[in-house]
Amino acid sequence: MLYQVEMTVNIPQDMDEDTVAGIKAKEKAYSQDLQRQGIWRHIWRVAGSYANVSILDCRDNAHLHEVLTALPLYPYMDISVTPLCRHPSSVREGDL
């Protein structure tokens, strides 16, 4: 099942820079692994914000919850989720 996930990151400004760098490195590795697995299908940066819009392909709502809550930056994110389904006018048959 496809989900549009909008994530805005709000790291506390007083957080230690080394701690932030470590969290960001873990986040990058985790998200890239999910991309290689085909779970994190697309990711776009929102210009001018520490935010992204992503398309995730998860088995169900519980799987999506597991993926999102495992993000190292999760405690510092505002997240909104929109479930998606194939539009009848789409010419892409395999993108369900």
C-alpha positions as CSV (number, residue, x, y, z in Angstrom):
1,M,0.0,0.0,0.0
2,L,1.3,3.4,-0.9
3,Y,1.4,6.3,1.5
4,Q,2.3,10.0,1.0
5,V,4.3,11.0,4.1
6,E,5.2,14.6,4.9
7,M,7.9,15.0,7.5
8,T,9.1,18.2,9.1
9,V,12.1,18.0,11.3
10,N,12.4,20.1,14.5
11,I,15.7,19.4,16.1
12,P,16.1,21.4,19.4
13,Q,18.5,24.3,18.7
14,D,20.4,23.6,22.0
15,M,21.1,19.9,21.1
16,D,24.8,19.1,21.0
17,E,26.2,19.2,17.4
18,D,27.9,15.8,17.7
19,T,24.7,14.2,18.8
20,V,22.8,15.8,15.9
21,A,25.5,14.7,13.4
22,G,25.2,11.1,14.8
23,I,21.4,11.1,14.5
24,K,21.5,12.4,11.0
25,A,24.1,9.8,9.9
26,K,21.9,7.0,11.3
27,E,18.8,8.5,9.6
28,K,20.5,8.7,6.2
29,A,21.7,5.1,6.5
30,Y,18.3,3.8,7.6
31,S,16.4,5.7,4.9
32,Q,18.8,4.7,2.2
33,D,18.4,1.0,3.2
34,L,14.6,1.4,3.0
35,Q,15.0,2.9,-0.4
36,R,17.1,-0.1,-1.6
37,Q,14.4,-2.4,-0.2
38,G,11.8,-0.6,-2.2
39,I,9.9,0.5,0.8
40,W,10.8,4.2,0.6
41,R,10.0,4.7,-3.1
42,H,10.5,8.5,-3.5
43,I,11.8,11.4,-1.4
44,W,11.7,15.1,-2.2
45,R,13.1,17.9,-0.2
46,V,10.7,20.8,0.5
47,A,12.5,23.9,-0.6
48,G,13.3,26.3,2.2
49,S,12.4,23.9,5.0
50,Y,13.9,21.0,6.9
51,A,11.2,18.8,5.5
52,N,10.4,16.2,2.9
53,V,7.5,14.6,1.0
54,S,8.0,10.9,0.5
55,I,6.1,8.0,-0.9
56,L,6.4,4.8,1.1
57,D,5.2,1.3,0.1
58,C,4.3,-0.6,3.2
59,R,2.3,-3.8,3.8
60,D,-0.3,-2.1,6.0
61,N,-0.7,0.7,8.5
62,A,1.1,-1.2,11.2
63,H,4.1,-1.7,8.9
64,L,4.1,2.0,8.1
65,H,4.0,2.8,11.8
66,E,7.0,0.5,12.4
67,V,9.0,2.1,9.6
68,L,8.3,5.7,10.8
69,T,8.8,5.1,14.5
70,A,12.2,3.5,13.8
71,L,13.5,6.7,12.1
72,P,16.3,8.1,14.3
73,L,14.8,11.6,13.8
74,Y,11.3,10.4,14.6
75,P,11.2,12.1,18.1
76,Y,11.9,15.4,16.4
77,M,9.4,15.1,13.5
78,D,5.9,16.3,12.8
79,I,4.5,13.7,10.4
80,S,1.3,13.6,8.3
81,V,0.3,10.5,6.4
82,T,-2.1,10.2,3.4
83,P,-3.0,6.7,2.1
84,L,-2.9,6.5,-1.6
85,C,-4.5,4.3,-4.2
86,R,-4.2,4.0,-8.0
87,H,-6.1,6.6,-10.0
88,P,-8.3,5.1,-12.7
89,S,-6.8,7.5,-15.3
90,S,-3.2,6.5,-14.6
91,V,-1.3,5.0,-17.5
92,R,1.1,3.2,-15.1
93,E,-0.3,-0.2,-14.4
94,G,2.4,-1.4,-12.0
95,D,2.3,1.5,-9.6
96,L,-0.4,0.3,-7.2
